[in-house]
Amino acid sequence: MQDILLLMQDPTAWIALITLIVMEVVLGIDNLIFISILTNKLPPENRESARRIGIGLALVMRLALLGTVAWIVQLTTPVFEAFGHGFSWKDMILIAGGLFLVWKATKEIHHNVDPADHEEDFIASSVTTGFTAAIGQILLLDLVFSVDSIITAVGMTPHLPIMVVSVIVAVTVMLVASGPLARFIEKNPTIVMLALGFLLMIGTTLIAEGMGMHVPKGYVYAAMAFSALVEVLNMLSRRKRQKEKAAKH
């Protein structure tokens, strides 16, 4: 308790906390897009509960990982070497998560482009195992992002309370924003394809980082922001044309 009071009086601790919260929220955007697309595939009555349960369990898992932060840091130690690069457990987790994202995004893009191809299989799976599968996939992907963000957090501050507060705030923001984002994506079908493109890019980035290639996150998020801005302009243009067409009739 005394250590926490001392931290609260330390300006550098507050700077580290604010920085970590911003970082966790920004990193959570990737996860939030995936959660929104995934839960929108469920029946309407199950979507909100799936988002809340998935994000709630993700918070528990992140806090549990913070409790083993000393072990998490050791995941950066190389386990074997191939192609001139030493692969650690962190690298392998990033590669596995990236491959999962690429597979999932590709599968969803294929369904959106040709929905009639596997319509019966898709409906059956979404009704019978969709809810459990959605929760499992949310936790699987959050594990990948959690390991990456915790290792980054350890490099920014040695204080566990700061990490815990930043994680709680970031996941709370995700919980609040998940519903509006999911509804926005549902009401604007063209956004779905853009979001799936984001997931492909994020998955490719994770694979590249796992292979030892550093990809500046600023470039990735700048590209995502620019693409989103272009799509917003397209949406405004379409709405204006629809209003003009309705006025003529």
C-alpha positions in Angstrom: 0.0 0.0 0.0 2.9 2.3 0.9 4.5 1.6 -2.5 1.3 2.6 -4.3 1.1 5.9 -2.4 4.7 6.6 -3.3 3.9 5.9 -7.0 0.9 8.3 -6.9 3.3 11.0 -5.8 5.7 10.3 -8.6 5.2 12.4 -11.8 7.1 10.0 -13.9 4.7 7.2 -12.8 1.7 9.2 -14.0 3.4 9.8 -17.4 4.2 6.1 -17.7 0.5 5.3 -16.8 -0.9 7.7 -19.4 1.5 6.4 -22.0 0.6 2.8 -21.3 -3.1 3.5 -21.3 -2.8 5.2 -24.8 -0.7 2.3 -26.0 -3.1 -0.4 -24.7 -6.1 1.4 -26.2 -4.4 1.8 -29.6 -3.3 -1.9 -29.6 -6.9 -2.8 -28.6 -8.3 -1.3 -31.9 -7.0 -4.4 -33.8 -8.7 -6.7 -31.3 -11.9 -4.6 -31.3 -12.3 -4.8 -35.1 -11.9 -8.6 -34.9 -14.4 -8.9 -32.1 -17.0 -6.7 -33.9 -16.8 -8.8 -37.1 -16.8 -12.1 -35.3 -19.8 -11.3 -33.0 -21.8 -9.8 -35.9 -21.9 -13.4 -37.3 -23.9 -14.6 -34.3 -27.7 -14.3 -33.9 -28.7 -10.8 -32.9 -29.8 -11.9 -29.4 -26.4 -13.4 -28.6 -24.1 -10.6 -29.9 -24.0 -8.3 -26.9 -23.5 -11.1 -24.4 -20.7 -12.7 -26.6 -18.9 -9.3 -26.7 -19.2 -8.8 -23.0 -18.2 -12.3 -22.0 -15.3 -12.4 -24.4 -13.9 -9.0 -23.4 -14.5 -9.8 -19.7 -12.6 -13.1 -19.9 -9.9 -11.3 -21.9 -9.5 -8.9 -18.9 -9.2 -11.8 -16.5 -6.6 -13.4 -18.8 -4.5 -10.3 -19.1 -4.5 -9.7 -15.4 -3.4 -13.3 -14.9 -0.6 -12.9 -17.4 0.5 -9.8 -15.5 0.8 -11.9 -12.4 3.3 -14.1 -14.3 5.2 -11.1 -15.8 8.6 -12.5 -15.0 7.8 -15.6 -17.0 6.3 -13.6 -19.8 9.5 -11.6 -20.2 11.4 -14.9 -20.6 9.4 -15.6 -23.7 11.7 -13.4 -25.6 14.7 -15.8 -25.1 15.4 -17.6 -28.4 14.4 -21.3 -28.4 15.9 -22.3 -31.8 17.5 -20.7 -34.8 16.3 -20.9 -38.4 17.0 -18.7 -41.5 19.5 -16.8 -39.5 17.0 -15.7 -36.9 16.6 -16.9 -33.4 12.9 -17.8 -32.7 11.5 -17.2 -29.2 8.2 -18.3 -27.8 6.9 -14.7 -28.4 7.9 -15.0 -32.1 6.1 -18.3 -32.4 3.0 -16.9 -30.7 3.0 -13.8 -33.0 3.4 -16.0 -36.1 0.6 -18.4 -35.0 -1.7 -15.4 -34.3 -0.9 -13.8 -37.6 -1.6 -17.0 -39.5 -4.9 -17.3 -37.7 -5.9 -13.7 -38.5 -4.9 -14.2 -42.2 -6.9 -17.4 -42.4 -9.9 -16.0 -40.6 -9.9 -12.7 -42.7 -9.5 -14.7 -46.0 -12.3 -17.0 -45.1 -14.6 -14.1 -44.3 -13.7 -12.2 -47.4 -14.5 -15.3 -49.5 -17.9 -15.6 -47.8 -18.6 -11.9 -48.4 -17.6 -12.2 -52.1 -19.5 -15.4 -52.7 -22.0 -15.9 -49.8 -24.0 -18.6 -51.6 -21.0 -20.9 -51.9 -21.1 -22.2 -48.4 -24.3 -20.7 -47.1 -25.8 -23.8 -45.6 -22.6 -24.8 -43.8 -22.1 -21.2 -42.5 -25.7 -20.9 -41.1 -25.4 -24.3 -39.4 -22.1 -23.5 -37.8 -23.2 -20.1 -36.6 -26.3 -21.4 -34.9 -24.8 -24.5 -33.2 -21.3 -23.7 -32.2 -21.0 -20.0 -33.1 -21.3 -18.6 -29.6 -18.7 -20.9 -28.0 -16.4 -20.6 -31.0 -16.7 -16.8 -31.0 -15.6 -16.6 -27.3 -12.8 -19.0 -27.9 -11.5 -17.1 -30.9 -11.7 -13.8 -29.0 -9.6 -15.2 -26.2 -7.1 -16.8 -28.6 -6.5 -13.6 -30.4 -6.4 -11.6 -27.2 -3.7 -13.9 -25.9 -1.5 -13.0 -28.9 -2.0 -9.2 -28.4 -1.7 -9.6 -24.6 1.8 -11.2 -24.7 3.0 -8.5 -27.1 1.6 -5.6 -25.1 2.8 -6.9 -21.8 6.3 -7.3 -23.0 6.2 -3.8 -24.4 4.8 -2.5 -21.1 7.6 -4.1 -19.1 10.1 -2.2 -21.3 8.3 1.0 -20.4 7.8 0.7 -16.6 8.9 -1.8 -13.9 5.8 -1.1 -11.7 3.1 -3.8 -11.8 0.3 -1.5 -10.4 0.8 0.9 -13.4 0.5 -2.1 -15.8 -2.7 -3.4 -14.0 -4.4 0.0 -14.1 -3.6 0.6 -17.8 -4.9 -2.9 -18.7 -8.2 -2.3 -16.8 -8.7 1.1 -18.3 -8.0 -0.2 -21.9 -10.3 -3.2 -21.6 -13.0 -1.0 -20.1 -12.7 1.3 -23.2 -12.9 -1.8 -25.4 -16.1 -2.9 -23.6 -17.7 0.4 -24.0 -16.7 0.9 -27.7 -17.4 -2.7 -28.8 -21.2 -2.3 -29.1 -21.2 1.0 -31.1 -18.4 -0.3 -33.4 -20.2 -3.6 -34.1 -23.5 -1.8 -34.8 -21.7 0.7 -37.1 -20.1 -2.2 -39.1 -23.4 -4.0 -39.3 -25.2 -1.0 -40.7 -22.5 -0.2 -43.2 -21.7 -3.4 -45.2 -18.8 -1.8 -47.1 -17.0 -1.2 -43.8 -16.9 -5.0 -43.3 -14.6 -5.5 -46.3 -12.4 -2.6 -45.2 -12.2 -4.1 -41.7 -11.3 -7.5 -43.1 -8.6 -5.9 -45.1 -7.3 -4.4 -41.9 -7.2 -7.8 -40.3 -5.2 -9.2 -43.2 -2.7 -6.4 -42.8 -2.5 -6.9 -39.0 -2.0 -10.6 -39.5 0.7 -10.1 -42.0 2.4 -7.6 -39.7 2.3 -10.1 -36.8 3.9 -12.8 -39.0 6.6 -10.3 -40.1 7.4 -9.4 -36.6 7.5 -13.0 -35.6 10.1 -13.5 -38.4 12.3 -10.8 -36.9 11.3 -7.9 -39.2 10.4 -4.8 -37.3 7.3 -3.1 -38.7 6.7 0.4 -37.2 3.1 0.5 -35.8 2.8 4.2 -36.8 2.8 3.3 -40.5 0.2 0.5 -40.0 -2.2 2.7 -38.1 -1.6 5.7 -40.4 -2.6 3.4 -43.4 -5.7 2.2 -41.5 -6.7 5.8 -40.6 -6.3 7.0 -44.2 -8.3 4.1 -45.6 -11.0 4.7 -43.0 -11.1 8.4 -43.9 -11.5 7.5 -47.6 -14.4 5.1 -46.8 -16.1 7.8 -44.7 -16.0 10.2 -47.6 -17.4 7.5 -49.9 -20.2 6.9 -47.4 -21.1 10.6 -47.2 -21.0 10.8 -51.0 -23.4 7.8 -51.3 -25.8 9.3 -48.8 -25.9 12.6 -50.5 -26.6 10.9 -53.9 -29.4 8.9 -52.2 -31.0 12.0 -50.7 -30.9 13.8 -54.1 -32.4 10.8 -55.8 -35.2 10.6 -53.2 -35.9 14.3 -53.5 -36.3 14.0 -57.3 -39.0 11.3 -56.8 
